[in-house]
Amino acid sequence: MESGPAIFTGAVFALFGGALLVWTGIRARQGEPVAHGVRPVASAALATLAAVTALGTGLWCFTQV
């Protein structure tokens, strides 16, 4: 019964992390800012770190099933 919330939460984190990673990659590749008012390298690095963290959290949730 407890596996349902873990699967849902894992899917949400994995989808968010994957989408953020793809979006950051596309923005950085096109040379457009990832965040306004922040240095491009710093914002891309922070967004990539957040995306990888979300993907890792999603994978961790899937192991709890």
PyRosetta script that sets phi, psi and omega in degrees:
from pyrosetta import init, pose_from_sequence

init()
pose = pose_from_sequence("MESGPAIFTGAVFALFGGALLVWTGIRARQGEPVAHGVRPVASAALATLAAVTALGTGLWCFTQV")
pose.set_psi(1, -31.6)
pose.set_omega(1, -177.6)
pose.set_phi(2, -82.4)
pose.set_psi(2, -6.4)
pose.set_omega(2, -178.2)
pose.set_phi(3, -76.3)
pose.set_psi(3, -23.5)
pose.set_omega(3, -180.0)
pose.set_phi(4, -59.8)
pose.set_psi(4, -51.9)
pose.set_omega(4, 177.9)
pose.set_phi(5, -63.5)
pose.set_psi(5, -34.9)
pose.set_omega(5, 179.6)
pose.set_phi(6, -66.7)
pose.set_psi(6, -39.7)
pose.set_omega(6, 178.3)
pose.set_phi(7, -66.5)
pose.set_psi(7, -44.5)
pose.set_omega(7, 179.5)
pose.set_phi(8, -62.1)
pose.set_psi(8, -47.5)
pose.set_omega(8, -179.1)
pose.set_phi(9, -64.1)
pose.set_psi(9, -41.4)
pose.set_omega(9, 177.7)
pose.set_phi(10, -62.3)
pose.set_psi(10, -40.3)
pose.set_omega(10, 178.5)
pose.set_phi(11, -66.1)
pose.set_psi(11, -40.6)
pose.set_omega(11, 178.9)
pose.set_phi(12, -63.5)
pose.set_psi(12, -47.9)
pose.set_omega(12, 179.1)
pose.set_phi(13, -63.2)
pose.set_psi(13, -42.0)
pose.set_omega(13, -178.9)
pose.set_phi(14, -66.1)
pose.set_psi(14, -42.3)
pose.set_omega(14, 178.6)
pose.set_phi(15, -66.2)
pose.set_psi(15, -43.1)
pose.set_omega(15, 178.7)
pose.set_phi(16, -63.3)
pose.set_psi(16, -47.4)
pose.set_omega(16, -179.2)
pose.set_phi(17, -63.0)
pose.set_psi(17, -42.2)
pose.set_omega(17, 178.5)
pose.set_phi(18, -66.0)
pose.set_psi(18, -43.1)
pose.set_omega(18, 179.6)
pose.set_phi(19, -65.9)
pose.set_psi(19, -40.5)
pose.set_omega(19, 178.7)
pose.set_phi(20, -65.8)
pose.set_psi(20, -38.7)
pose.set_omega(20, 178.8)
pose.set_phi(21, -66.1)
pose.set_psi(21, -43.1)
pose.set_omega(21, 178.1)
pose.set_phi(22, -65.3)
pose.set_psi(22, -45.8)
pose.set_omega(22, -178.4)
pose.set_phi(23, -62.3)
pose.set_psi(23, -43.2)
pose.set_omega(23, 179.2)
pose.set_phi(24, -63.5)
pose.set_psi(24, -42.4)
pose.set_omega(24, 179.0)
pose.set_phi(25, -62.5)
pose.set_psi(25, -42.2)
pose.set_omega(25, 179.6)
pose.set_phi(26, -66.2)
pose.set_psi(26, -45.6)
pose.set_omega(26, -179.9)
pose.set_phi(27, -62.9)
pose.set_psi(27, -42.8)
pose.set_omega(27, -179.0)
pose.set_phi(28, -68.1)
pose.set_psi(28, -38.6)
pose.set_omega(28, -179.8)
pose.set_phi(29, -66.1)
pose.set_psi(29, -35.7)
pose.set_omega(29, 179.6)
pose.set_phi(30, -82.1)
pose.set_psi(30, -6.3)
pose.set_omega(30, 179.5)
pose.set_phi(31, 78.4)
pose.set_psi(31, 16.1)
pose.set_omega(31, 178.6)
pose.set_phi(32, -93.2)
pose.set_psi(32, 155.4)
pose.set_omega(32, -177.7)
pose.set_phi(33, -69.7)
pose.set_psi(33, 143.4)
pose.set_omega(33, 175.9)
pose.set_phi(34, -82.4)
pose.set_psi(34, -36.7)
pose.set_omega(34, 176.0)
pose.set_phi(35, -139.5)
pose.set_psi(35, 139.9)
pose.set_omega(35, -179.0)
pose.set_phi(36, -78.5)
pose.set_psi(36, 137.9)
pose.set_omega(36, 177.0)
pose.set_phi(37, 84.2)
pose.set_psi(37, 6.7)
pose.set_omega(37, -179.4)
pose.set_phi(38, -125.3)
pose.set_psi(38, 149.6)
pose.set_omega(38, 177.6)
pose.set_phi(39, -58.3)
pose.set_psi(39, 137.9)
pose.set_omega(39, -176.1)
pose.set_phi(40, -57.3)
pose.set_psi(40, -41.9)
pose.set_omega(40, -178.6)
pose.set_phi(41, -68.0)
pose.set_psi(41, -41.7)
pose.set_omega(41, -179.3)
pose.set_phi(42, -66.5)
pose.set_psi(42, -42.5)
pose.set_omega(42, -179.2)
pose.set_phi(43, -69.0)
pose.set_psi(43, -37.7)
pose.set_omega(43, 177.8)
pose.set_phi(44, -66.8)
pose.set_psi(44, -40.5)
pose.set_omega(44, 178.9)
pose.set_phi(45, -65.5)
pose.set_psi(45, -42.8)
pose.set_omega(45, 179.7)
pose.set_phi(46, -66.8)
pose.set_psi(46, -41.0)
pose.set_omega(46, 178.3)
pose.set_phi(47, -66.1)
pose.set_psi(47, -38.1)
pose.set_omega(47, 177.7)
pose.set_phi(48, -66.4)
pose.set_psi(48, -40.6)
pose.set_omega(48, 177.3)
pose.set_phi(49, -62.4)
pose.set_psi(49, -42.5)
pose.set_omega(49, 178.4)
pose.set_phi(50, -64.5)
pose.set_psi(50, -39.2)
pose.set_omega(50, 179.7)
pose.set_phi(51, -66.4)
pose.set_psi(51, -43.8)
pose.set_omega(51, 179.3)
pose.set_phi(52, -66.9)
pose.set_psi(52, -37.2)
pose.set_omega(52, 176.7)
pose.set_phi(53, -63.7)
pose.set_psi(53, -42.7)
pose.set_omega(53, 178.7)
pose.set_phi(54, -65.4)
pose.set_psi(54, -40.8)
pose.set_omega(54, 177.1)
pose.set_phi(55, -63.6)
pose.set_psi(55, -42.2)
pose.set_omega(55, 177.6)
pose.set_phi(56, -63.6)
pose.set_psi(56, -39.7)
pose.set_omega(56, 177.5)
pose.set_phi(57, -65.5)
pose.set_psi(57, -40.3)
pose.set_omega(57, 176.4)
pose.set_phi(58, -62.1)
pose.set_psi(58, -43.2)
pose.set_omega(58, 177.6)
pose.set_phi(59, -65.1)
pose.set_psi(59, -38.0)
pose.set_omega(59, 177.3)
pose.set_phi(60, -63.1)
pose.set_psi(60, -40.8)
pose.set_omega(60, 178.1)
pose.set_phi(61, -61.9)
pose.set_psi(61, -38.5)
pose.set_omega(61, 179.1)
pose.set_phi(62, -67.3)
pose.set_psi(62, -29.5)
pose.set_omega(62, 177.8)
pose.set_phi(63, -75.1)
pose.set_psi(63, -15.9)
pose.set_omega(63, -179.7)
pose.set_phi(64, -84.7)
pose.set_psi(64, -1.3)
pose.set_omega(64, -176.7)
pose.set_phi(65, -69.4)
pose.dump_pdb("model.pdb")
